[in-house]
Amino acid sequence: MSPHGLSPRTAGPVAALIGLGAAAYTAWVLEVVLSTGLNPIETYVSELAAQDQPLGGLFRATDFTAGLLAFLGGLLALLRLVRHAESRRLWAVAGWAGITLFGAATAADAWLPLSCAPTADPECAARETAGLVPATHQAHAVSSGLAMTGALVGIAALTVAARRYGWFAPLARYGPVLVALELLATAWTLFSIALFTAGRGTWALGAGQRLQVLFVALWLGLLAYSVHWERRT
């Protein structure tokens, strides 16, 4: 048994699932080469997957794939930890639980798409304000909030675990930088959402949220590499 609780037999699948999930979670960058009709500086990332968007089906599929892979990877690691008392440490359990929640909620996002794009379509925004949009809008807000909460818990807790317990050397070294960048991007996103909700413009909401999502994906990639690296050492 490795000190971090993931045997070589378990670490390989966990690294693969998390790594593939991280790659799928960056599918939104396809908007650089595909014509989506949405301004990436101003619009929510989730608006790419809205039901009225021409490529919505593609982005819902990649969201579901990313969430499912992260969920399976996090759950596999979490189950391994809780079965072995010597590796059942608070920060590690909290971190893998966060990744599992992130994956489940991200997959749920794909099944709770927005019906339209409120930041790009004034009529959609007006209907949303008046409560005339499908209930999936509210459900999507909840699942998205849970996904980012899980991501933040996972990112912070596993980075602390790596440094405190001497696990996952690459994550221990570079994780804190990504945690700091993620917190800054999250603050930017929340500030922009608050202003947009108050009717004061988007304040580059899309740019902030895309950075937020990008840093999550980079951290997941670093985690996958760290698990794989430690499996080989």
C-alpha positions in Angstrom: 0.0 0.0 0.0 1.4 3.4 -1.0 1.4 6.0 1.8 -1.2 8.1 -0.1 -3.6 5.2 -0.1 -3.7 4.5 -3.8 -2.1 1.2 -4.8 -0.4 1.0 -8.2 -3.4 -0.9 -9.4 -5.8 1.9 -8.3 -3.6 4.8 -9.1 -3.4 4.0 -12.8 -7.2 4.1 -13.4 -7.6 7.2 -11.1 -4.9 9.1 -13.1 -6.4 8.1 -16.4 -9.9 9.1 -15.4 -9.0 12.4 -13.9 -6.6 13.2 -16.8 -9.3 12.4 -19.4 -11.8 14.4 -17.4 -9.5 17.4 -17.4 -9.1 17.2 -21.1 -12.9 17.0 -21.7 -13.4 19.9 -19.3 -11.5 22.1 -21.7 -13.8 21.4 -24.7 -15.1 25.0 -24.5 -11.8 26.1 -26.2 -13.3 24.7 -29.4 -15.2 28.0 -29.6 -11.9 29.5 -30.9 -12.3 27.5 -34.1 -16.0 26.9 -34.2 -18.6 29.5 -35.0 -20.7 29.7 -31.8 -22.1 33.2 -32.2 -21.3 33.9 -28.5 -18.8 36.4 -27.3 -16.3 34.5 -25.0 -15.5 37.7 -23.1 -19.1 38.4 -22.0 -21.0 35.1 -22.0 -21.3 32.2 -19.5 -19.4 29.1 -20.5 -22.6 27.1 -19.9 -24.4 29.2 -22.5 -22.4 27.3 -25.2 -24.5 24.2 -24.1 -27.9 26.1 -24.1 -30.7 24.4 -25.8 -31.1 27.1 -28.4 -27.4 27.1 -29.4 -26.5 25.3 -32.7 -23.6 23.4 -31.0 -25.3 23.0 -27.7 -25.5 19.2 -28.0 -21.7 19.0 -28.5 -20.9 21.0 -25.4 -23.5 19.1 -23.3 -21.9 15.9 -24.3 -18.4 17.0 -23.4 -19.7 18.4 -20.1 -21.3 15.1 -19.2 -18.2 13.2 -20.2 -15.9 15.4 -18.2 -18.2 15.2 -15.1 -18.6 11.4 -15.4 -14.8 10.8 -15.7 -14.0 13.1 -12.8 -16.8 11.5 -10.7 -15.5 8.0 -11.3 -11.9 8.9 -10.7 -12.7 10.8 -7.5 -15.0 8.0 -6.2 -12.5 5.3 -6.9 -9.8 7.2 -4.9 -12.2 8.0 -2.1 -13.4 4.4 -1.7 -9.8 3.3 -1.6 -9.0 5.8 1.1 -11.9 5.0 3.4 -11.2 1.3 3.3 -7.7 1.8 4.6 -7.4 3.5 8.0 -3.7 4.3 7.6 -4.5 6.5 4.7 -7.8 7.9 5.9 -6.6 11.5 6.5 -8.9 14.5 6.8 -7.5 16.6 4.0 -7.2 13.7 1.6 -10.8 12.4 2.2 -12.2 16.0 1.9 -10.2 16.6 -1.3 -11.3 13.4 -3.1 -14.9 14.0 -1.8 -14.8 17.4 -3.4 -13.6 16.0 -6.7 -16.4 13.4 -6.6 -19.0 16.2 -6.0 -17.5 18.3 -8.7 -17.8 15.4 -11.2 -21.3 14.5 -10.3 -22.6 18.1 -10.4 -20.8 18.8 -13.7 -22.4 15.7 -15.2 -25.8 16.9 -13.9 -25.2 20.3 -15.6 -25.4 18.5 -18.9 -28.9 17.3 -18.1 -30.0 20.7 -16.8 -29.1 23.0 -19.7 -30.2 26.6 -20.0 -33.0 27.1 -22.6 -31.3 30.3 -23.9 -28.3 32.6 -23.4 -29.2 35.4 -21.0 -26.0 37.4 -21.4 -26.3 37.4 -25.2 -30.0 37.6 -25.6 -31.9 40.5 -23.9 -35.2 38.7 -24.4 -33.8 35.6 -22.6 -32.5 37.8 -19.8 -35.9 39.5 -19.4 -37.7 36.2 -19.3 -35.2 34.9 -16.7 -35.7 38.0 -14.6 -39.5 37.6 -14.8 -39.3 33.9 -13.9 -40.6 32.8 -17.3 -37.8 30.4 -18.2 -37.9 26.6 -17.5 -37.1 25.4 -14.0 -33.8 24.0 -15.5 -32.4 27.5 -15.2 -32.7 27.5 -11.4 -31.6 23.8 -11.3 -28.6 24.6 -13.5 -27.6 27.4 -11.2 -27.7 25.0 -8.2 -25.7 22.2 -10.0 -23.2 24.7 -11.3 -22.7 26.1 -7.8 -22.3 22.6 -6.4 -19.8 21.8 -9.1 -17.6 24.8 -8.4 -17.9 24.3 -4.6 -16.7 20.7 -5.1 -13.9 21.8 -7.3 -12.7 24.5 -4.8 -12.8 22.0 -1.9 -11.0 19.4 -3.9 -8.3 21.8 -5.2 -7.6 23.3 -1.9 -7.8 20.2 0.3 -5.8 17.9 -1.9 -3.1 20.6 -2.4 -2.9 20.9 1.4 -2.8 17.1 1.7 0.0 16.9 -0.8 2.1 19.4 1.1 1.2 18.3 4.7 1.5 14.5 4.1 4.4 14.5 1.7 2.3 13.1 -1.2 2.2 13.8 -4.9 5.3 15.9 -5.3 4.3 17.8 -8.5 1.0 18.8 -6.9 2.7 19.9 -3.7 5.1 22.0 -5.7 2.8 23.7 -8.2 -0.6 23.3 -6.7 -0.5 26.4 -4.5 0.0 28.6 -7.5 -3.1 27.1 -9.2 -5.1 27.4 -6.0 -4.3 31.1 -5.8 -5.1 31.7 -9.5 -8.4 29.8 -9.1 -9.4 31.8 -6.1 -8.7 35.1 -8.0 -10.7 33.9 -11.1 -13.6 32.8 -8.8 -13.7 36.2 -7.1 -13.7 37.9 -10.5 -16.5 35.6 -11.7 -18.7 36.1 -8.6 -18.2 39.9 -8.8 -19.2 40.0 -12.4 -22.2 37.7 -11.8 -23.4 40.0 -9.0 -23.1 43.1 -11.3 -24.9 41.3 -14.2 -27.7 40.2 -11.9 -28.1 43.8 -10.8 -28.4 44.9 -14.4 -25.0 46.7 -14.5 -23.5 44.9 -17.4 -21.4 41.7 -17.7 -18.0 43.1 -16.7 -16.1 40.5 -18.7 -18.0 37.8 -17.0 -17.1 35.3 -19.7 -13.4 35.9 -19.5 -13.4 35.5 -15.7 -15.4 32.3 -15.8 -13.3 30.8 -18.6 -10.2 31.4 -16.5 -12.0 29.8 -13.6 -12.8 26.7 -15.6 -9.3 26.7 -17.2 -7.5 26.7 -13.8 -9.7 23.8 -12.6 -8.8 21.8 -15.7 -5.1 22.6 -15.3 -5.2 21.6 -11.7 -7.0 18.3 -12.5 -4.3 17.6 -15.1 -1.6 18.3 -12.6 -3.4 16.0 -10.1 -3.6 13.2 -12.7 0.1 13.6 -13.5 1.0 13.6 -9.8 -0.9 10.4 -9.2 0.7 8.8 -12.2 4.2 10.1 -11.2 4.0 8.8 -7.7 2.7 5.4 -8.9 6.0 5.0 -10.8 8.3 6.1 -8.0 
